[in-house]
């Protein structure tokens, strides 16, 4: 096999590895994303729990960068402290290293099992969570398959005449090897993929463990740059955790490289094979950075905040105060297709505002602050203004000559706006009142009660996003799934109420104190979900999939 063919096969294997890793991550995020975010918010107040949860989340998502971005957004929103955020990312880096260890075992038999099981699950159900589980299994199967392909692609390199020359040069120039690994990792946007490639090279005898360890340090440097670059345009507070991780892990990789080259310790203690030595060296590096990060986290946070502050403009506008733009161009009312497109754009803007309100309300239950309550109320005023403007615009449009479809679409958009305005009212008039009551009386939910509320809210938020997608795409399968989820949410409400009354019978003091708030919140969230699910009815009715009393089965 010539060099070009080898590189092509290797590139294909790496591409499959990156794609499979993404499949697993997106599957986990879609199925359990909101639930993980809610539980993560609950543990980040404890640095030790933050480390453990960051580790587990990184294993589930197959990416420490995803955890860094998620935790960074929490710090930016003021939900958790910067130190807890840094500790969570430290745990995530260790978790990412453990993923490589897990994938280094012989998992060949799992390839057909995961592919068959994942495909069957995905194609045999319409339930969103189950379909994502199928996606995750297929991703795991492809991930393991990509490792086998990488091994097969690198096998001919043993006979290459050029590779020993390149490796020989890198052996004599560790700085170049270090930087090369950093650049490779940044291009991959995945430390797992980069380390697995090095492990494959070491297992095939293409590189020595000493060179592999040097390049592992480079992998960690390159990986620490990914999140800061992805958040370079984000709010200053959101950039604190990614930048702090760069300072800890990036600077740590340089310091440990210097120490390694100075003392040249034996690698025998890391394992009996070159592959084990590379993997265990990667794990050990991240454990060292974790242990060093515990006492240094306060200093790192202080330095990071000072650095981020240097890049903040003199006048930083508040996101809620930005100028409102309108897509409702009255000059195109004589062209119904353009006018309906404009009304759709404006309605999507209302959807985005409602999603922000729905996301923020659950945070206020946990951390009620008067300033943030006032900001949320201001968003409802924005929804009311846009709702009135869209209603007036559509009223003017319906005086024109419209086709049957255009009349139906205008009514659909108007109905959606009415429902969105009602959702905003529920959040502000009902749920914010409950937040205020909880804050004034200094009440606190039980751990079980808060977990139920968080999970119920996460489900409603997921359904809200589905409803907003239906409004734009008018996809019948998504609309069908949205109405099915409404029935599922009704079952969740019954289960939650049953567990709540069980706690009341046991006489739990905190359950008694927060009983009305808990039940009223569940009721409000269910009402919001019903309003949003109703946005799917026009699509289903148009497709003949909606009876007057129940949903018909969906046939392809």
C-alpha positions in Angstrom: 0.0 0.0 0.0 1.5 3.4 -1.0 1.8 6.4 1.3 -1.2 8.2 -0.2 -3.5 5.2 0.4 -2.2 4.8 4.0 -2.9 8.5 4.8 -6.4 8.2 3.2 -7.3 5.2 5.3 -5.9 6.9 8.4 -7.8 10.1 7.7 -11.0 8.1 7.2 -10.5 6.3 10.5 -9.9 9.5 12.3 -12.9 11.1 10.6 -15.1 8.2 11.7 -13.7 8.5 15.3 -14.6 12.2 15.4 -18.0 11.6 13.9 -18.8 8.7 16.3 -17.7 10.8 19.3 -20.0 13.6 18.2 -22.9 11.1 17.7 -22.5 9.9 21.3 -22.2 13.4 22.7 -25.2 14.8 20.8 -27.3 11.7 21.7 -26.6 12.2 25.4 -27.2 15.9 25.2 -30.6 15.5 23.4 -31.8 12.7 25.7 -30.5 13.8 29.1 -29.1 17.3 28.5 -31.6 19.3 30.5 -31.6 16.7 33.3 -27.8 16.8 33.5 -27.8 20.6 33.5 -30.3 20.7 36.4 -28.4 18.1 38.5 -25.1 19.7 37.7 -26.4 23.0 39.0 -27.3 21.2 42.3 -23.8 19.8 42.9 -21.6 22.6 41.7 -21.9 24.4 45.1 -19.7 21.6 46.6 -16.2 21.6 45.0 -15.7 17.9 45.7 -19.0 16.9 44.2 -18.2 19.3 41.3 -15.1 17.3 40.5 -16.9 14.0 40.6 -19.8 15.2 38.6 -17.5 16.8 36.0 -15.7 13.5 35.7 -18.9 11.5 35.1 -20.4 14.1 32.8 -17.2 14.1 30.7 -17.4 10.3 30.4 -21.0 10.5 29.3 -20.4 13.3 26.8 -17.1 12.0 25.6 -15.8 15.5 25.8 -14.2 17.7 28.5 -14.6 20.7 26.2 -18.4 20.3 26.3 -18.3 20.2 30.1 -16.1 23.3 30.1 -18.6 25.2 27.9 -21.6 24.1 30.0 -20.0 25.0 33.3 -18.7 28.3 31.9 -22.3 29.2 31.0 -23.4 28.5 34.6 -20.7 30.7 36.0 -21.6 33.4 33.5 -25.2 33.3 34.6 -24.1 33.6 38.3 -25.6 30.2 39.1 -22.3 28.8 40.6 -19.0 30.2 41.7 -15.9 30.3 39.5 -13.9 28.0 41.9 -16.6 25.3 41.7 -16.7 25.7 37.9 -12.9 25.2 37.7 -13.1 22.1 39.9 -15.8 20.6 37.7 -13.6 21.1 34.6 -10.7 19.5 36.5 -12.8 16.5 37.1 -13.9 16.5 33.4 -10.3 16.4 32.2 -9.7 13.3 34.4 -12.9 11.8 33.0 -11.8 12.4 29.5 -8.6 10.6 30.2 -10.4 7.7 31.7 -12.5 7.4 28.5 -9.3 6.7 26.6 -8.4 3.9 29.1 -11.8 2.3 28.7 -11.5 2.4 24.9 -8.1 0.8 25.0 -9.5 -2.6 26.1 -10.6 -5.1 23.5 -14.2 -4.2 22.8 -14.5 -5.8 19.3 -17.5 -7.8 20.2 -19.4 -4.6 21.2 -19.3 -3.3 17.6 -22.0 -5.6 16.1 -24.0 -5.6 19.3 -24.1 -1.8 19.6 -24.9 -1.3 15.9 -27.7 -3.9 15.8 -29.2 -2.8 19.1 -28.9 0.9 18.3 -30.5 0.6 14.9 -33.4 -1.6 16.2 -34.1 0.8 19.0 -33.9 3.9 16.8 -36.2 2.5 14.1 -38.8 0.8 16.2 -40.0 3.7 18.3 -41.1 7.3 18.1 -40.1 8.1 21.7 -37.5 10.8 21.5 -35.4 9.5 24.5 -35.4 6.0 23.2 -34.4 7.1 19.7 -31.5 9.0 21.2 -30.5 5.9 23.2 -30.3 4.1 19.8 -28.2 6.9 18.4 -25.8 6.6 21.4 -25.4 2.9 20.9 -24.7 3.3 17.2 -22.2 6.0 18.0 -20.4 3.7 20.5 -20.3 0.9 17.9 -18.8 3.3 15.3 -16.4 4.7 17.8 -14.9 1.2 18.6 -15.0 0.4 14.9 -13.0 3.5 14.1 -10.3 2.4 16.6 -10.0 -0.9 14.7 -9.7 1.0 11.4 -7.0 3.2 12.9 -5.0 0.2 13.9 -5.4 -1.4 10.4 -4.5 1.9 8.7 -1.3 2.3 10.7 -0.1 -1.3 10.3 1.7 -0.7 6.9 3.5 2.3 8.5 5.8 -0.2 10.2 7.5 -0.8 6.8 7.6 2.9 5.9 11.1 4.4 5.2 10.0 7.9 5.9 8.3 7.5 9.2 11.4 6.4 11.1 13.1 9.6 9.8 10.2 11.8 11.1 10.0 10.0 14.4 13.8 10.1 14.8 13.7 13.9 14.3 10.9 14.3 16.8 12.9 12.2 19.3 15.7 14.7 19.1 13.4 17.8 19.2 10.8 17.3 21.9 9.6 20.9 21.7 8.5 20.4 18.1 6.8 17.1 19.0 5.0 18.9 21.9 3.8 21.7 19.6 2.9 19.3 16.8 0.6 17.4 19.2 -0.9 20.6 20.4 -1.8 21.7 16.9 -3.1 18.3 15.9 -5.4 18.2 19.0 -6.7 21.7 18.2 -7.5 20.7 14.6 -9.3 17.6 15.9 -11.1 19.6 18.5 -10.9 16.4 20.6 -8.2 15.3 23.1 -9.7 11.8 23.1 -9.2 11.4 19.4 -5.6 12.7 19.6 -4.6 10.5 22.5 -6.2 7.4 20.9 -4.1 8.1 17.7 -0.9 8.3 19.8 -1.9 5.1 21.7 -2.3 3.3 18.4 1.1 4.5 17.2 2.7 3.4 20.4 1.0 0.0 20.4 2.3 -0.6 16.8 5.8 0.4 17.8 5.8 3.5 15.6 6.7 5.8 18.4 8.5 5.2 21.7 6.8 5.8 25.0 9.1 8.7 25.8 8.1 10.5 22.7 4.5 9.6 23.3 4.5 11.1 26.8 6.0 14.4 25.4 3.2 14.5 22.8 0.6 13.8 25.5 1.7 17.0 27.2 1.2 18.7 23.8 -2.3 17.1 23.5 -3.3 18.7 26.8 -2.0 22.1 25.7 -3.9 22.0 22.5 -7.1 20.8 24.2 -6.9 23.6 26.7 -7.2 26.2 23.8 -10.4 24.8 22.3 -13.0 26.1 24.8 -11.4 29.6 25.1 -11.4 30.0 21.3 -15.0 28.8 21.1 -16.1 31.4 23.8 -13.9 34.3 22.6 -17.0 36.4 21.7 -19.0 35.3 24.8 -19.8 37.5 27.8 -16.8 38.1 30.1 -18.1 36.0 33.0 -18.8 33.0 30.7 -15.1 33.1 29.6 -13.7 32.7 33.1 -13.9 28.9 33.4 -12.4 28.2 29.9 -9.6 30.8 30.4 -9.0 29.4 33.9 -8.7 25.9 32.5 -6.2 27.2 29.9 -4.1 28.8 32.6 -4.2 25.6 34.7 -3.9 22.9 32.1 -2.0 24.8 29.4 0.6 26.3 31.8 0.7 23.0 33.6 1.6 21.1 30.5 4.5 23.4 29.8 5.8 23.2 33.4 5.5 19.4 33.5 7.2 19.1 30.1 10.2 21.1 31.4 10.4 19.0 34.5 10.1 15.8 32.4 12.9 16.9 30.1 15.1 18.0 33.0 14.9 14.8 35.1 14.0 12.3 32.4 12.2 9.8 34.7 11.7 6.2 33.7 8.3 5.3 32.2 8.3 1.7 33.4 6.1 2.5 36.4 3.3 3.6 34.1 2.8 0.2 32.6 4.3 -2.8 30.9 3.5 -1.9 27.3 4.1 1.4 25.4 0.3 1.9 24.9 -0.3 1.5 28.6 2.5 3.9 29.4 1.0 6.6 27.1 -2.5 6.1 28.4 -1.5 6.1 32.1 0.8 9.1 31.5 -2.2 11.0 30.2 -4.3 10.0 33.3 -1.5 10.8 35.7 -0.9 14.3 34.1 -4.6 15.2 34.6 -4.6 13.9 38.2 -1.5 16.0 39.0 -3.2 19.1 37.5 -6.3 18.3 39.5 -4.4 18.0 42.8 -2.4 21.2 42.0 -5.6 23.0 41.1 -7.3 22.5 44.5 -5.0 24.9 46.4 -4.3 27.1 43.4 -7.9 27.6 42.2 -8.5 30.8 44.1 -5.3 32.4 42.7 -6.1 31.1 39.2 -9.6 32.5 39.4 -8.2 35.9 40.5 -5.7 36.0 37.6 -8.3 34.9 35.1 -10.8 37.5 36.1 -8.1 40.2 35.8 -7.1 38.9 32.3 -10.7 38.7 31.1 -11.4 42.2 32.4 -8.6 43.6 30.2 -10.6 42.6 27.1 -14.0 44.1 28.2 -15.0 47.2 26.3 -15.4 50.4 28.3 -19.2 50.3 27.9 -20.6 46.8 27.9 -24.4 46.9 27.0 -26.7 44.7 29.0 -28.2 42.0 26.9 -31.8 43.0 27.9 -31.3 46.5 26.8 -30.4 45.9 23.1 -32.3 47.6 20.4 -35.4 45.7 19.3 -35.6 45.1 15.5 -38.8 44.2 13.7 -39.3 42.0 10.7 -42.8 43.4 10.1 -42.2 45.3 6.9 -45.6 46.8 5.9 -44.3 47.6 2.4 -44.6 43.9 1.4 -48.2 43.4 2.6 -49.2 43.2 -1.1 -47.0 40.2 -1.5 -48.5 37.7 1.0 -45.6 35.1 0.8 -43.1 37.7 1.9 -45.4 39.2 4.6 -46.0 35.7 6.0 -42.3 35.1 6.0 -41.8 38.3 7.9 -44.5 37.4 10.4 -42.8 34.0 10.9 -39.5 35.6 11.6 -41.1 37.9 14.2 -42.9 35.0 15.8 -39.7 33.0 16.0 -38.2 36.0 17.9 -41.1 35.7 20.4 -40.3 32.0 20.7 -36.7 32.8 21.6 -37.8 35.3 24.3 -40.2 32.7 25.7 -37.4 30.1 25.8 -35.1 32.6 27.7 -37.9 33.2 30.2 -38.6 29.5 30.6 -34.9 28.7 31.2 -34.5 31.5 33.7 -37.5 30.9 35.8 -36.2 27.6 37.2 -32.9 29.3 38.2 -34.9 31.9 40.1 -36.6 29.2 42.1 -33.2 28.1 43.3 -31.5 31.6 43.5 -34.2 34.2 43.8 -32.8 37.7 43.3 -35.0 40.8 42.9 -32.9 42.3 40.1 -33.2 39.1 38.0 -37.0 38.9 38.8 -37.4 42.4 37.4 -35.4 41.5 34.3 -37.7 38.6 33.6 -40.8 40.7 34.1 -39.3 43.2 31.5 -39.1 40.3 29.0 -42.8 39.6 29.3 -43.4 43.3 28.4 -41.4 42.6 25.3 -43.5 39.6 24.4 -46.7 41.6 24.8 -45.4 44.4 22.5 -44.3 41.9 19.8 -47.6 40.0 20.2 -49.6 43.1 19.6 -47.5 44.2 16.6 -47.8 40.7 15.0 -51.5 40.6 15.5 -52.0 44.0 13.9 -49.7 43.1 11.0 -51.6 39.8 10.3 -54.9 41.7 10.6 -53.8 44.1 7.8 -52.5 41.1 5.8 -55.9 39.3 5.9 -57.5 42.2 4.2 -55.5 41.3 1.0 -56.3 38.6 -1.5 -54.9 35.4 0.0 -55.0 31.8 -1.0 -56.5 29.2 1.3 -53.0 28.1 2.5 -52.0 31.7 3.2 -55.2 32.3 5.2 -54.5 29.1 7.2 -50.9 30.0 7.8 -51.8 33.5 9.0 -54.3 32.0 11.4 -51.7 29.5 12.6 -49.1 32.3 13.3 -51.8 34.3 15.1 -52.8 31.3 17.2 -49.1 30.6 18.0 -48.6 34.2 19.1 -51.6 34.1 21.4 -50.3 30.9 23.0 -46.8 32.3 23.4 -48.3 35.5 25.1 -50.3 33.2 27.5 -47.1 31.3 28.3 -45.3 34.5 29.1 -48.2 35.6 31.4 -48.1 32.2 33.2 -44.4 32.6 33.9 -44.6 36.2 35.1 -48.0 36.3 36.8 -48.0 32.8 38.3 -44.5 31.4 38.6 -42.8 34.6 39.5 -45.3 35.1 42.2 -44.4 31.7 43.6 -40.7 32.6 43.4 -41.4 35.8 45.3 -43.4 33.8 47.9 -40.5 31.3 48.3 -38.0 34.2 48.7 -40.0 36.2 51.2 -40.7 33.2 53.4 -37.1 31.8 53.0 -38.5 28.4 52.0 -36.5 25.5 50.6 -37.6 22.4 48.7 -36.6 19.0 49.8 -33.9 17.4 47.6 -36.5 14.9 46.2 -39.0 17.7 45.5 -36.5 19.9 43.8 -35.2 17.1 41.6 -38.8 16.3 40.6 -39.4 20.0 39.7 -36.2 20.3 37.8 -36.8 17.2 35.8 -40.4 18.2 35.0 -39.2 21.7 34.0 -36.4 20.1 31.8 -39.1 18.0 30.0 -41.3 21.1 29.4 -38.3 23.1 28.1 -37.4 20.2 25.7 -41.0 20.2 24.4 -41.0 23.9 24.0 -38.0 23.7 21.7 -39.8 21.0 19.7 -42.9 23.2 19.4 -40.8 26.2 18.2 -39.2 23.9 15.5 -42.7 22.7 14.4 -43.8 26.3 13.9 -41.0 26.8 11.4 -40.5 23.4 9.8 -44.2 22.2 10.0 -42.7 18.7 10.1 -45.5 16.1 10.8 -43.3 13.6 12.7 -42.0 16.3 15.1 -45.6 17.5 15.5 -46.8 14.0 16.2 -44.0 13.5 18.7 -44.8 16.7 20.5 -48.4 15.6 21.1 -47.3 12.2 22.3 -45.0 14.0 24.8 -48.0 15.9 26.1 -49.5 12.6 27.2 -46.2 11.5 28.7 -46.0 14.7 30.7 -49.4 14.0 32.1 -48.2 10.7 33.4 -45.1 12.5 34.9 -47.4 14.9 36.7 -49.4 12.1 38.3 -46.2 10.4 39.4 -44.8 13.7 40.8 -48.0 14.5 42.7 -48.2 11.0 44.1 -44.6 11.2 45.4 -45.3 14.7 46.8 -48.3 13.6 48.8 -46.4 10.6 50.0 -43.8 13.0 51.5 -46.6 15.0 53.1 -48.0 11.8 54.7 -44.6 11.1 56.1 -44.7 14.6 57.7 -41.6 16.0 56.1 -41.5 19.6 57.4 -40.0 21.2 54.2 -42.6 19.4 52.1 -45.4 20.8 54.2 -43.9 24.3 53.9 -43.4 24.2 50.1 -46.4 22.0 49.3 -48.5 24.7 47.6 -45.5 26.1 45.7 -44.6 22.7 44.4 -48.1 21.7 43.2 -48.8 25.1 41.7 -45.5 25.1 39.8 -46.2 21.6 38.4 -49.7 22.8 37.4 -48.2 26.0 35.7 -45.6 24.0 33.8 -48.2 21.5 32.6 -50.4 24.3 31.4 -47.4 25.8 29.5 -46.7 22.5 27.9 -50.3 22.1 26.8 -50.3 25.5 25.2 -47.1 24.8 23.3 -48.2 21.3 22.3 -51.3 22.9 20.8 -49.0 24.6 18.3 -48.6 21.2 16.6 -52.4 20.8 15.9 -52.6 22.9 12.7 -49.9 20.7 11.1 -51.5 17.5 12.2 -54.9 18.6 11.2 -53.7 19.6 7.7 -52.1 16.1 7.3 -55.4 14.5 8.5 -53.7 13.1 11.6 -55.9 14.7 14.2 -59.3 13.5 15.2 -61.7 15.7 17.1 -60.9 13.8 20.4 -57.6 12.0 19.9 -54.4 11.7 17.9 -54.4 9.2 15.0 -51.5 6.9 14.4 -48.7 8.2 12.2 -48.0 6.1 9.1 -45.1 6.7 6.9 
